[in-house]
Amino acid sequence: QVQLVESGGGLVQPGDSLTLSCVGSGTSLNYYAMAWFRQAPGEEREFVSGINRRIDTDTYYADSVKGRFTISRDNAKNAVSLQMTSLKPEDTATYYCGADPRRLGPSSSSRAYDYWGQGTQVTVSS
């Protein structure tokens, strides 16, 4: 079993950058396909980005963030990061990281993930 803690959210202006971090404890995150999702008030949780488990570093992005966000693993910290650039007001949401112990690659469905962090709020506003 793994415990996940997200951090790095905040209030930024359009065009700014933020880096979110998801730190795992209890076991290595390399055993899990990992993903970032986000959820705005009144909306469903939506897939943002994911990365394959183990040493495979294939990454995946929602069309809405492709070219602006980058997901990566930091094995030394047992963490997965999401670098977000050129932020837009529509990126405003609570961001969650999820861990899937079964699949090699990250599913775009939130139902595939057994473990979640508590979320970190990102607000993009001028």
Summary of the structure (lengths in Angstrom):
residues: 126
radius of gyration: 13.3
end to end distance: 40.4
largest distance: 41.2
contacts: 403
relative contact order: 0.32
helix: 10%
strand: 47%
